[in-house]
Amino acid sequence: MDELIDILDENGRPTGKTAMKSEAHKKGWPHPTVHIWFYTANGQVLLQQRGEHKDTHPLLWDVSVAGHIGAGEEARESAVRETQEEIGLKISEADLEPIGVFKSYHEHREDLIDFEFHHTFLAELKVPLSSLRKQQSEVESLDLVPLMQLAEEVWGLANPQKYVPHEVAYYKQVIRSIKQRL
């Protein structure tokens, strides 16, 4: 779905300009996104398998919830909206714990460049997996995996072809941050 988003400079600061998401991706313009990592009290992490018709990384496993921040929208507001849309879970802004903003650049092909600043949050998942409702157009599947399994597979790169290729430093920060809360 195309939407109006804010355009950032190369350091992640607002430029005051907006564009459609499709144009930003075509031209490689920096823009903000949200990533929300849900974890359980017993040390599991909610992963999302991307839909088979996604333009990038179809059927790879990724962050629990992710999406673009709409033009003029705050990161927390976007995180709440995306969580409701993608997994059918109602949360509040107070449920979100920020762990950083991560710069990410991926040139998938000449006309599709993701230059994003991921506003990344943690949130405790307090409902059973069976109560979540995935967005059919975006999400193929949802699963809970032990934190240590995720760490071994992405941090140690034991199974990198299974996951969206984020920077190892990004995965390390997410895993450390979750571990600190357990």
Summary of the structure (lengths in Angstrom):
residues: 182
radius of gyration: 15.5
end to end distance: 36.0
largest distance: 43.4
contacts: 553
relative contact order: 0.20
helix: 29%
strand: 38%
